[in-house]
Each structure stands twice: as structure tokens, then as C-alpha cells.
Amino acid sequence: MANGRVAVLGGTFDPPHLGHLVLGECARWQFDCERVLFVPAGDPYRKTGTGTAENARVAPSERRQVTPGPVRLALVEAAVAGNPAFVADGREVRRPGPSYTVDTLEELHREGLDDLVLVVGSDAAADLPNWREPGRIRELARVVVAEKPGTPVPAGFEVVEMPRMGVSSTLVRAWVREGRPIRYLVPEGVEAIIRAQGLYREG
């Protein structure tokens, strides 16, 4: 692969939706990136509260069950299909233990990708001081932020310019559970997997 500037868009992607794709494309264009890596977390410890005492910062009321990593990776692969600039990167799903962004960025640097743009939501940016080695993360990548409703972009970050979208993974899961339509909220391939595997019908 060519070693141009690469955007890294990590997340739980449970499931990926059109907002993720719009964010990836806007970041790719705004920051002149050759590719966008969509990196589903294998164990998104900031949501599951798994692992070490470090992860106990996640309040029990905020923890939730997450769809298995290989399934979420398949959803991401379906979501990005058709855009040659988008890549589903499964390294965190394959890596055992909690998924740390700093480890992924270090790996990418070792692979020769040293011009990285890390794309996060404003909620994640606000939580960044609680991540593993936040200072090192900002050394390894240019961190840019997409504003999420209810969470302003913290000072000191560049903002991804994109239209406001009301879709979220939480909404998609809720609508599936309630039997509502999710067409046009997620790519067709993602909807097909959700239907075929019966995802999000409970919980």
C-alpha cells in the first residue's frame, strides 16, 4: 500500500451507519487523506468496563454488552464496500485484550504509516485524558474531532466539517429492537447482515 496520509476512524461500530461514512469522507477530503481506515475495537473497554482496574472508571450503569468483534468487523466491511478510499481494518478485533488506540497507532507507524489523522467524536475527545497514554496518542497522530450533539468540541482540537446527522448506533439498535425500518440509516449490506443474523432484537 502507498504511504500517503491516512485517516484512522476507530469505534465500536455496533452497527456502522451512514453518519460514520459521511464523517470518514468529510475527514478524508478536509485533511487530504489518501485512505480512511475504519478500525472496529475488538474489546471497547471504555464501554464494556472489561480488563484492569484502569477500566473500572466506566460506571456499571454505563457498561453494555457489545456485539462480538468478528461480527462488527463484517458489518464494517459491508459498510465500506464500494469506496476504494475506505478500508476495514481488523487489527483490533484480532488483537487479544482491551483495544487501546495508542497500540494501533504504534503499529501503523511501524508499518511505515507515519502521517496519521485520528478522527474521534467530541465525546471521545472529552474522554481522551482517560485513555491509555493520551499524550503519546497526540504525538503519533493529528487528532481531529467531529462534534456530537450535546458534547462541544474541547479546546485545542481541529474540527471536522460535516453536516449534522441524527443517526447513531444507539438509535439503529433501538429501531431494530422496536421493529422500525432502518433502511437509509445504514448501508444496504449492513442491513442485510443485521436481518440475516437477527442482531439487536433484544437488549
LORO-32945 format. One record per residue: residue number from 1; residue in three letters; x, y, z of N, C-alpha, C, CB in turn. Coordinates in steps of 0.05 Angstrom, whole numbers. Glycine has a CB too. Example, Ala and Ser with C-alpha at 12.3 -4.5 7.8 and 13.67 -1.06 7.14 Angstrom:
REM LORO-32945
- n,res,n_c1,n_c2,n_c3,ca_c1,ca_c2,ca_c3,c_c1,c_c2,c_c3,cb_c1,cb_c2,cb_c3
- 1,ALA,264,-114,156,246,-90,156,264,-66,156,226,-89,181
- 2,SER,257,-45,142,273,-21,143,258,1,157,282,-12,114
REM end
This chain:
REM LORO-32945
- n,res,n_c1,n_c2,n_c3,ca_c1,ca_c2,ca_c3,c_c1,c_c2,c_c3,cb_c1,cb_c2,cb_c3
- 1,MET,17,-24,0,0,0,0,18,25,0,-19,0,24
- 2,ALA,8,45,-13,23,70,-14,23,83,13,11,89,-35
- 3,ASN,43,98,20,46,110,46,39,140,46,74,106,56
- 4,GLY,14,147,38,5,174,40,-7,179,67,-14,180,17
- 5,ARG,-19,203,70,-33,210,95,-57,192,98,-41,240,95
- 6,VAL,-61,182,122,-83,163,127,-99,172,151,-72,134,132
- 7,ALA,-125,172,148,-143,178,170,-150,152,184,-169,192,160
- 8,VAL,-152,153,210,-159,129,226,-185,136,241,-136,121,246
- 9,LEU,-205,121,235,-232,125,247,-238,100,263,-254,132,226
- 10,GLY,-234,100,289,-240,77,306,-267,80,319,-218,74,327
- 11,GLY,-276,58,331,-301,59,344,-312,31,349,-321,75,329
- 12,THR,-335,30,362,-348,4,367,-362,-5,341,-368,7,390
- 13,PHE,-374,13,326,-388,6,301,-408,-16,306,-367,-2,279
- 14,ASP,-426,-11,325,-446,-31,333,-474,-21,330,-440,-39,362
- 15,PRO,-484,-17,305,-470,-22,279,-459,3,267,-490,-36,260
- 16,PRO,-443,1,245,-436,24,229,-460,35,215,-413,17,209
- 17,HIS,-461,61,212,-484,74,199,-475,95,179,-504,86,220
- 18,LEU,-494,108,166,-486,127,145,-471,151,157,-511,137,131
- 19,GLY,-476,158,182,-461,180,194,-432,174,195,-472,185,221
- 20,HIS,-424,149,201,-396,142,201,-383,146,173,-393,113,210
- 21,LEU,-398,138,152,-387,141,125,-385,170,117,-405,126,105
- 22,VAL,-404,186,124,-403,215,118,-379,227,133,-429,229,126
- 23,LEU,-376,220,158,-353,230,174,-327,222,161,-354,220,203
- 24,GLY,-324,197,153,-299,188,140,-293,203,115,-301,158,134
- 25,GLU,-314,207,98,-310,221,73,-303,251,77,-334,219,55
- 26,CYS,-316,263,96,-311,291,102,-282,295,113,-331,303,122
- 27,ALA,-274,277,131,-247,278,141,-226,273,119,-243,258,164
- 28,ARG,-232,253,102,-214,247,80,-209,271,63,-224,224,63
- 29,TRP,-231,285,56,-228,308,38,-216,332,53,-256,316,28
- 30,GLN,-225,338,77,-216,362,91,-186,361,97,-231,366,116
- 31,PHE,-176,337,105,-149,334,114,-131,321,93,-148,319,140
- 32,ASP,-141,319,68,-126,309,46,-113,282,51,-104,329,39
- 33,CYS,-130,263,59,-121,236,65,-124,218,41,-136,225,89
- 34,GLU,-105,200,37,-106,181,16,-127,159,21,-79,168,11
- 35,ARG,-128,150,47,-146,129,54,-158,135,82,-132,102,54
- 36,VAL,-179,121,88,-191,122,115,-193,93,125,-220,136,114
- 37,LEU,-180,88,147,-182,62,160,-204,62,181,-154,54,173
- 38,PHE,-224,45,177,-245,42,196,-237,18,214,-273,37,182
- 39,VAL,-232,24,239,-220,4,257,-239,-2,280,-193,15,269
- 40,PRO,-255,-24,277,-272,-31,299,-256,-42,323,-292,-52,290
- 41,ALA,-263,-33,347,-249,-42,371,-256,-71,376,-257,-24,395
- 42,GLY,-236,-87,382,-241,-115,389,-255,-116,416,-215,-131,390
- 43,ASP,-244,-103,436,-257,-101,463,-257,-71,470,-241,-118,484
- 44,PRO,-279,-57,464,-281,-28,470,-284,-24,500,-304,-15,455
- 45,TYR,-262,-25,515,-263,-27,544,-275,-2,557,-235,-30,555
- 46,ARG,-276,21,543,-288,45,554,-319,42,555,-280,70,538
- 47,LYS,-329,22,540,-358,16,541,-365,-9,557,-369,14,513
- 48,THR,-347,-29,555,-353,-54,569,-343,-55,597,-342,-77,553
- 49,GLY,-323,-38,604,-312,-39,631,-296,-63,637,-334,-37,650
- 50,THR,-286,-77,616,-271,-101,619,-241,-95,625,-273,-119,595
- 51,GLY,-227,-115,634,-198,-113,636,-189,-106,664,-188,-93,617
- 52,THR,-174,-84,666,-159,-78,690,-173,-58,708,-131,-68,683
- 53,ALA,-161,-51,731,-172,-31,748,-174,-4,734,-155,-28,774
- 54,GLU,-156,0,715,-157,25,699,-185,28,686,-135,25,678
- 55,ASN,-197,6,678,-222,7,664,-246,9,682,-225,-17,647
- 56,ALA,-241,8,709,-263,10,728,-275,38,729,-254,2,756
- 57,ARG,-262,57,714,-273,84,713,-300,84,699,-253,102,698
- 58,VAL,-306,63,683,-331,61,670,-352,53,690,-330,41,646
- 59,ALA,-371,70,695,-392,64,715,-408,40,707,-410,88,720
- 60,PRO,-415,23,726,-431,-1,718,-456,5,703,-439,-17,743
- 61,SER,-469,28,709,-493,36,695,-488,43,666,-507,58,709
- 62,GLU,-463,49,659,-456,57,632,-445,34,615,-436,80,633
- 63,ARG,-440,11,628,-429,-11,613,-451,-25,598,-415,-31,633
- 64,ARG,-444,-37,575,-463,-52,560,-450,-75,545,-478,-33,540
- 65,GLN,-466,-94,537,-457,-116,521,-452,-106,493,-477,-140,521
- 66,VAL,-431,-115,480,-424,-107,453,-424,-132,435,-396,-93,453
- 67,THR,-434,-128,411,-435,-150,391,-406,-160,387,-447,-140,364
- 68,PRO,-402,-186,384,-375,-197,381,-359,-183,358,-376,-227,375
- 69,GLY,-333,-180,363,-316,-165,345,-317,-175,316,-288,-167,354
- 70,PRO,-315,-201,311,-316,-210,283,-342,-202,269,-313,-240,282
- 71,VAL,-364,-202,283,-389,-193,271,-388,-164,264,-413,-199,289
- 72,ARG,-378,-147,282,-377,-119,277,-357,-113,254,-368,-104,303
- 73,LEU,-336,-129,253,-317,-125,230,-331,-131,204,-292,-144,234
- 74,ALA,-347,-152,203,-362,-159,179,-381,-137,172,-377,-186,182
- 75,LEU,-393,-124,192,-411,-101,187,-396,-78,175,-425,-93,213
- 76,VAL,-372,-73,185,-355,-51,175,-347,-57,146,-331,-46,193
- 77,GLU,-339,-82,141,-331,-90,114,-354,-85,94,-322,-119,113
- 78,ALA,-378,-92,103,-402,-87,86,-407,-57,82,-426,-100,97
- 79,ALA,-402,-42,103,-408,-13,102,-389,2,83,-405,-1,130
- 80,VAL,-364,-6,83,-344,9,67,-341,-1,38,-317,9,81
- 81,ALA,-354,-24,33,-352,-35,6,-361,-15,-15,-369,-61,3
- 82,GLY,-346,-13,-36,-353,5,-58,-338,32,-58,-382,11,-57
- 83,ASN,-325,38,-36,-308,63,-35,-279,55,-33,-317,81,-10
- 84,PRO,-264,58,-55,-236,49,-55,-218,63,-35,-225,52,-82
- 85,ALA,-227,86,-25,-211,101,-5,-216,91,24,-217,130,-7
- 86,PHE,-237,74,27,-244,65,54,-234,36,57,-275,66,57
- 87,VAL,-223,31,81,-211,4,87,-222,-5,114,-180,5,87
- 88,ALA,-232,-29,115,-240,-42,141,-215,-55,152,-263,-63,138
- 89,ASP,-205,-45,175,-180,-54,187,-187,-70,212,-161,-30,194
- 90,GLY,-182,-96,212,-190,-114,233,-169,-119,254,-198,-139,222
- 91,ARG,-148,-103,256,-126,-109,274,-134,-110,303,-103,-89,270
- 92,GLU,-153,-92,311,-161,-92,340,-179,-116,346,-175,-66,346
- 93,VAL,-194,-125,327,-210,-149,331,-192,-173,335,-230,-153,307
- 94,ARG,-171,-174,319,-152,-197,321,-134,-196,345,-135,-199,296
- 95,ARG,-130,-172,356,-111,-169,379,-126,-176,405,-101,-139,380
- 96,PRO,-114,-193,421,-127,-201,446,-126,-178,467,-114,-226,458
- 97,GLY,-146,-179,485,-147,-159,506,-160,-134,498,-119,-153,516
- 98,PRO,-162,-115,517,-175,-89,511,-162,-75,488,-175,-71,536
- 99,SER,-178,-60,473,-167,-46,449,-158,-18,457,-189,-44,427
- 100,TYR,-132,-13,454,-120,13,461,-112,27,435,-96,10,480
- 101,THR,-122,51,431,-116,66,407,-86,70,404,-130,93,408
- 102,VAL,-72,75,426,-43,80,424,-29,56,412,-32,87,452
- 103,ASP,-38,32,418,-25,8,407,-29,7,376,-36,-18,419
- 104,THR,-53,14,368,-59,14,339,-42,35,324,-89,20,334
- 105,LEU,-40,59,336,-24,80,323,6,72,322,-27,106,338
- 106,GLU,15,59,344,43,50,344,48,29,322,51,38,371
- 107,GLU,29,11,319,31,-10,298,32,3,270,7,-29,299
- 108,LEU,15,22,266,14,35,239,40,50,233,-10,55,238
- 109,HIS,52,62,254,78,75,250,99,55,243,86,91,275
- 110,ARG,98,32,256,118,11,250,114,1,221,116,-12,269
- 111,GLU,90,3,211,85,-6,183,92,16,163,56,-14,180
- 112,GLY,103,38,172,111,60,154,90,81,150,118,48,129
- 113,LEU,68,79,164,47,100,161,51,120,184,18,87,162
- 114,ASP,66,141,179,73,160,200,59,187,197,103,163,201
- 115,ASP,41,189,178,25,214,174,-4,207,179,30,227,145
- 116,LEU,-12,206,204,-38,196,212,-56,218,223,-35,174,233
- 117,VAL,-81,216,215,-102,234,225,-122,217,241,-116,251,202
- 118,LEU,-123,220,267,-141,205,283,-168,221,286,-129,199,312
- 119,VAL,-189,208,277,-215,221,277,-232,210,300,-230,217,249
- 120,VAL,-241,228,318,-257,220,341,-281,238,344,-240,220,367
- 121,GLY,-301,229,358,-324,245,364,-317,264,388,-348,228,370
- 122,SER,-333,284,391,-328,303,413,-331,290,440,-347,327,411
- 123,ASP,-348,270,442,-350,255,468,-324,240,474,-374,236,467
- 124,ALA,-313,228,453,-287,213,457,-264,233,462,-281,197,432
- 125,ALA,-265,256,449,-244,276,454,-245,286,483,-247,300,435
- 126,ALA,-269,289,493,-271,298,521,-261,277,540,-301,305,528
- 127,ASP,-263,251,532,-254,229,549,-225,222,544,-272,205,543
- 128,LEU,-212,234,525,-185,227,517,-165,226,540,-175,246,496
- 129,PRO,-167,245,560,-148,243,582,-149,217,597,-153,266,601
- 130,ASN,-171,203,595,-174,177,609,-165,153,593,-203,173,617
- 131,TRP,-157,158,568,-148,136,551,-119,129,559,-149,144,521
- 132,ARG,-110,106,549,-82,98,555,-63,116,539,-78,69,547
- 133,GLU,-45,128,552,-24,145,540,-35,167,521,-4,128,525
- 134,PRO,-52,184,531,-63,205,514,-42,223,502,-83,221,529
- 135,GLY,-21,229,517,0,246,506,14,233,482,20,252,527
- 136,ARG,18,207,484,31,192,463,13,191,438,39,164,471
- 137,ILE,-13,188,443,-32,188,421,-29,214,404,-61,185,431
- 138,ARG,-27,236,418,-25,262,404,2,266,391,-31,285,423
- 139,GLU,22,251,400,48,251,386,47,235,360,70,240,404
- 140,LEU,32,213,361,31,195,339,12,203,317,23,167,348
- 141,ALA,-8,220,323,-28,227,303,-39,255,308,-52,207,304
- 142,ARG,-48,267,287,-62,292,288,-91,286,295,-60,308,260
- 143,VAL,-100,294,318,-126,287,328,-146,308,319,-127,284,359
- 144,VAL,-167,299,304,-188,318,295,-214,307,305,-188,320,263
- 145,VAL,-233,326,309,-257,319,324,-283,326,308,-257,334,351
- 146,ALA,-302,308,309,-328,313,298,-347,319,321,-339,288,281
- 147,GLU,-361,341,320,-379,348,342,-404,330,343,-387,377,339
- 148,LYS,-410,320,367,-434,304,371,-454,321,387,-427,278,386
- 149,PRO,-479,318,382,-499,333,396,-496,330,426,-528,325,388
- 150,GLY,-496,353,440,-495,352,469,-467,352,480,-509,329,479
- 151,THR,-446,350,463,-419,350,472,-402,368,455,-407,321,472
- 152,PRO,-396,392,465,-380,411,448,-352,400,444,-379,438,461
- 153,VAL,-339,410,423,-311,402,418,-293,415,439,-302,410,389
- 154,PRO,-277,399,453,-259,411,472,-239,430,459,-243,389,487
- 155,ALA,-229,449,474,-209,468,464,-184,454,455,-203,490,485
- 156,GLY,-172,464,434,-146,454,425,-147,432,404,-132,443,448
- 157,PHE,-171,427,393,-174,407,372,-185,419,347,-193,384,382
- 158,GLU,-176,409,324,-187,416,298,-214,402,295,-168,409,275
- 159,VAL,-232,416,281,-260,405,278,-264,395,250,-280,427,285
- 160,VAL,-276,371,248,-283,360,222,-309,374,213,-287,329,223
- 161,GLU,-309,386,190,-333,400,179,-351,380,165,-325,423,160
- 162,MET,-374,375,177,-393,356,165,-421,364,173,-386,327,175
- 163,PRO,-441,356,157,-468,362,164,-477,348,189,-487,355,141
- 164,ARG,-495,360,204,-506,347,228,-524,324,219,-522,367,245
- 165,MET,-521,302,232,-537,278,225,-549,267,250,-520,257,209
- 166,GLY,-574,260,249,-588,250,273,-585,220,278,-616,257,272
- 167,VAL,-570,206,261,-568,177,263,-545,170,282,-564,164,235
- 168,SER,-549,149,298,-529,139,315,-532,108,317,-530,152,343
- 169,SER,-511,95,327,-513,66,331,-535,59,351,-486,54,339
- 170,THR,-536,76,372,-557,72,393,-585,73,381,-554,93,415
- 171,LEU,-589,92,363,-615,95,350,-621,71,333,-617,121,334
- 172,VAL,-601,62,317,-605,39,299,-612,14,315,-580,34,282
- 173,ARG,-598,9,337,-604,-14,353,-632,-13,364,-584,-17,376
- 174,ALA,-640,11,374,-667,14,385,-688,10,364,-670,42,397
- 175,TRP,-684,20,340,-704,17,319,-707,-12,310,-697,35,295
- 176,VAL,-684,-26,309,-686,-55,303,-702,-69,324,-658,-68,300
- 177,ARG,-696,-63,349,-709,-76,372,-739,-71,371,-697,-67,398
- 178,GLU,-747,-47,362,-775,-39,361,-789,-47,335,-778,-9,365
- 179,GLY,-774,-59,317,-786,-67,292,-789,-45,272,-812,-80,296
- 180,ARG,-776,-23,276,-778,0,258,-759,-4,234,-771,27,273
- 181,PRO,-763,11,212,-745,8,189,-719,22,194,-759,19,164
- 182,ILE,-697,10,184,-671,23,186,-659,28,158,-651,6,202
- 183,ARG,-675,23,138,-666,30,111,-659,59,109,-688,22,89
- 184,TYR,-637,65,96,-626,92,93,-612,103,118,-648,111,85
- 185,LEU,-613,88,140,-597,95,163,-571,81,163,-613,88,189
- 186,VAL,-570,57,151,-546,41,148,-544,33,119,-546,16,167
- 187,PRO,-519,26,109,-516,16,82,-532,-10,79,-487,12,76
- 188,GLU,-539,-16,54,-555,-40,48,-542,-65,58,-561,-42,19
- 189,GLY,-516,-67,54,-502,-91,63,-502,-95,93,-473,-90,54
- 190,VAL,-501,-73,108,-503,-74,137,-531,-83,145,-496,-47,149
- 191,GLU,-551,-72,133,-578,-80,140,-582,-110,134,-599,-63,124
- 192,ALA,-571,-119,112,-574,-148,105,-562,-166,126,-561,-153,78
- 193,ILE,-539,-159,137,-526,-175,158,-543,-174,183,-497,-166,163
- 194,ILE,-552,-150,191,-568,-147,215,-593,-165,213,-576,-118,219
- 195,ARG,-606,-165,190,-630,-181,186,-624,-211,186,-644,-174,161
- 196,ALA,-602,-218,172,-596,-247,169,-587,-259,196,-574,-250,148
- 197,GLN,-573,-244,212,-563,-254,238,-581,-248,261,-535,-244,243
- 198,GLY,-602,-233,257,-620,-227,278,-608,-209,300,-630,-251,291
- 199,LEU,-591,-191,292,-577,-174,311,-596,-153,323,-554,-160,298
- 200,TYR,-591,-145,347,-603,-123,361,-633,-126,367,-599,-98,345
- 201,ARG,-643,-150,365,-671,-154,370,-678,-154,400,-681,-181,358
- 202,GLU,-657,-158,416,-661,-158,445,-640,-141,458,-661,-187,457
- 203,GLY,-645,-131,482,-625,-116,498,-623,-88,490,-599,-129,495
REM end
